[in-house]
Amino acid sequence: SGAKFAVESKFIIKQITKKEKKTLMALMPAYHAHVLARRGRSLIQYFGLYSMPLWWQGSGKVYFVVMRNFLPVRQWLTFDLKGATANRRALDPKVLHSIHAGEDPRCQTAWGTLRDWEWMDISMVCDLSPEDKSTVLDAIVADSHFLASQNLMDYSLLVGIHRLSNRRSPQEKEERLRALQKAGGYISVDRQKVYFFGIIDVLEKYDCSWAMQRAVLTAAYCVGCKCDKADGITALPPVEYAERFRTFVEKEVLNFDVQMVRALSPSPSMADSGEESWVSRRSPASSGATCSCLSPVRRCSECCLPNAETRRGGPERWACLWERRRRGLIRERIECERLDHMQRIADLEAQVELQSSSAASPSATGSRANHAATASASASGANADPNDPRLPPMILTTDES
C-alpha cells in the first residue's frame, strides 16, 4: 500500500494523498483523545504527518505519515484482513496446492500479503491464551468503534505470524520470545510462534462515491440471485463495516465463542475511559445514556454503534459469508489436529502441575514426621529417669549473677 520500511525497523513511512492528509488533520483531535482514553492501548498508531515540497517547477507537495512498524521482524505469513469476501483473494485457489512462483534463494516460499479467503481456506487461527485474546479483542472493539464514530471505513487488520527457528537452544528461544513480546508480539500457546497485530489504512471516509458503489454492487448481486453475498462487499456504511470487521476477528481470527463474548463484562480499560464494551453497549435512544463518541459535532444516532441484537441478524448476519463448504473435509482435519494439539498441551501442563505438587508433598510429610518425632522425644525425655545410663549426661548451667 505504498509503505516504505525495513525489517527490524521501528517505523513505517507511507506516502498519502492530499485527501487523506485532510482526513488525518481533521481526525487528529479525536484520535488524540482516543489514545489518551485508551492509555495507549490502540492498534492504530500514527506518530507524525509531514510534507515535503518538490524542487521541479509546477510540482506540489508530497505528504507522508510515520507510523509504528507492526511487523518488526521477518514474518512467516502476513495477512490483510477486512472480513469482506468480494475480491479478497491474493492467490489463485490452485496455488494453495502448489509452490508459489516467488520462491526465494533460501527455499522459503514468498507468498506475499495474503487476504481473507486464504486465511479461511487454510483454516488459520491465532492460538493465543484467553487473556491475550481478550486483550486483542478489547483493542479491536474500541478502535473499530472509534473509526465508525469518525465515519471511516475500508481499514483492515494486519496480522503477521513469526515462527521461531528450531536451531535455537531452549534458553535462546525464551530470550527471543521475551524480546518479541516486548516489541508488541503475542506468544502462541505452544510457544513456537509470535503474532503481531495492527490496524492500517484508516483514512478512507464514507462518502457519496462509496454509497453509489454499494448501491451498484448490491443491485448486481440481487440480479444474479446472490443477495446474501452482497454483505461481502467493502462498500458498507461505517457502522456495518465495523460490526462485520469485529465479528470476523472474533469468530475467524481469534476463534472466540460468541456466547462467551456476549457474556463478557465491560473491560477495565474501557470503563476507565467512560465507554462500555461492544457487547454491553445499548442504543442511546433506548437507554437515554449520553454519547460516548469523541466527535463534537456528530449526533449519537449517527455514530454510536448499536447492540448486535438490534441489528438485522447480528453476528449471524455475517457468519454466512465465511462458510467454507468446498474445503469442508480439509478444514475439519486441520481443526481436529489443532484441537488435539491444544488438548495435548493442556494434558502436559496438568501432568507437570501434578508432579510438582506430588514432589512437594513428601517433603512436607517428612517435615511433619520429624517434628512429631522431636516432640515425642522431648516428652519422653521429660519423664525419663536422670540416673538411667542409656541417657546422655546432662549439662547443668547456673546463673552466677
Disulfide bonds with the S-S distance in Angstrom:
none
